[in-house]
Amino acid sequence: MSLADVKYLPETPAHDAEIEAINDEAFGPGRFVLAAYKIRESGGHDRSMSYVAVRDDTVIASVRMTRVAAGAGRAMMLGPLAVRPAFKNLGIGRKLVAIALEAARKAGAPAVILVGDEPYYGPLGFKRFPRGQITMPRPVDLDRLLHHEIKPGAVARFAGDVCHANMARVAEFAPALARPAGNAQLSVEPAIAVAPPLRAS
């Protein structure tokens, strides 16, 4: 197969069914109990930084990106990355990662994190997190917590419990929703769980 036949395109809703089939084939039903999937339950992925590889109008690989937060830090979480078995070991997955990283950089993302194998992602610019710096909502192999720093100092600020950026936004609003002491009434607008936009430097 010629790689010239493969097109790399931004993900759209029309790709959803094929992407779900690819992820099911690659990871099976067990994927839904993984830490990264737990984070995504609190908010969707960001299509503007998610891509597919297409050949003959068929999706053969996919990568998704999700906005996440930990402590004072913000980042994009890469994954799942999945390639149909017939198209593995051709560099398609690595190409998708490179495209997603460039999209994150252009969008002003401070860093990209993921749960994955260092031998695969290391050559693409990922390094291990220091042990204990971040905690995922479900158990993970600490050696598989990787980061790709885009803005200097971003990884150091990314510390603590990792959650979807929507949840971090809700937590930031929480103090404002508390009722004041005494009989005074507090009228507030409901907090909208929307992550702040990433700003380009």
N, C-alpha and C positions, 0 to 999 in steps of 0.2 A: 504494500500500500504506500502511495506517495503522500507525505505529509502536506504537500501542496493542496491536497483535496480537503484538508481540514480547515474550517473557518472558526474563528474565535469571536463570539458575539456576547453582548450584554444579555444577562438573563431577563426574560419577560414572563408574565403569567402563563403564556402559551407553552412554556417549557416545563411547567410544574409537574405534570403527570410523568413525563419521561425522566425528569430528575429524581422523582420519588422511586421510580422503578430501578434506576441505576443505584441509588443508595440502598434500596432493599436487597439488591443483588450483591452489593459490596459488603454490607454490614449486617444484614438480617434484622429480625425484630429486636434483637438485643441492643440495637443502637439507641432505643428510646429510654433506656435506663442509664445511659452514659452522662457524665457531668456536663459535657458541652450541650447535649440535648436538653438537660434540665434548665440550663441558662436560657436557651432559646424559647422555652415555654413561656417566659415572661415578656416576650416581644419578638416580632419577626426579624428576619435577616434584612440586610440592606441591599436591595437589588442594584443600586447604582454602583456597587463594588463587587457584584457577583456575576460570574461568567459561565458560559457553556462552550464546549467544543462540538462542532456540528460537521457531519459528513453525509452528503446525499440527503440533506434535510432531516437527518436523524441525530439526536443528541447522543454523543458518545462519551462525554465527560462533563463534569460540573464542579465548580467551586463556589462556595458561598461565604459571605462576610457578615458579621453581626457586631453591632456596637456594644461594648462592655465597659464596665467600670470596676475599680478596686481602690478603696481609699480616696485619695485626691487625684488619682490617675484615671485616664480614659484611653481606650485603645479599640482596635478592631480585632475580633476573633475570627480566624480563618478556619473554615471547615463547615460541613464535611467536604472533603475533596474525594471524588470518586471517578473511576474510569472503567468503562465496560471491559471485561476480561479480554476480549479479542483485540483491544487497542492498548493494552498495557505495555510498559517497557519501550515506548516509542518517544518518550519525552513530552507527551501531551499534558500529563499532570503537572510537570514542572513548568511548562509554558503557561498554564492557567494560573499557577501560583505567582509567577513573575508578573503577569498582567494584573492580578488582583493587588499585588504589592504596589505597583506603579499607580493604580487607581487610588489606593489609600494615601499614598504620598501626595498626589495631586489634590486630594480632598482635604489635606491638612491633618490627617490622622497622626497622632504622636507616636504610635507604635502598633504592631500587629502581634497578637499572641496566638498560640494554638496548643493542642494536645496531639503530639505526634512523635515520630521516630527521628532522633537527631541525625543518624546517618543519611536519611533522605532529605531532611530540611536544612541541615547544616550548610551544605554547599549553596543554598539559596539565601543564606544570610541570617539564619536563626541560631540562637544560643539558648542554653539552659537558664532558667530562672535560678537564683540562689535558693537553696532549700529553705522552706518556711516563709518565703516572702509573700506568696499568694496561697490562698486556700480555695479549692473548687467546691461546689455544693455537694458533690459526691466523690467517693474515693478515686484517686488516679495515681498512676505511677509518677512519682515526683520527677524522675529523669525524663519524662515526656512533656513536661511543661516548658514550652519554648517561647522565645520572644524575638522580634525583629524591631530594633529601635530605629525610629525615623527622626525624631527630634531629640537632641541631647538632653539627658536627664529624665526623659519620659518613663523609662523602665523603673527608675528608682522611686518615682512617685506612685507607680502602680503596685500597691501593696495591700494585703488584707484579703477579705472575702471578695471573690469575683462574682459579679452579677450582671444581668442585662442592664444597659445604660438607662432604660426606662425605670427600673427599680431604684437606681441611684437617684434619679430625678424625684421620685416619690419620696424617698428618704429625706432629701433636701427640703422638701416642702413640709414635712411632718411637724416640725416645731411650730410653724405658723398656724397649724390647724388645731393646736391645743386650746382648750377653753381657759380664759384668764381666771385668776383667783376672785373669790367673792361672787356677787350676783351679776356682775357685768356680762353682757352678751357679746359675743364676737361673731361678726358676720364676715365670712370669707368666701371667695370664689373657689370652687373645687379645683384641686391641683390636677393639671393635665399631665399625664405620664408620657411626656415627649422628651427625648434626649436633646440636649443643646446641640446645635450644628457644629460640625468640625470646621474650623477656620483655617484657611491656608495661611502659611507664614509669609 
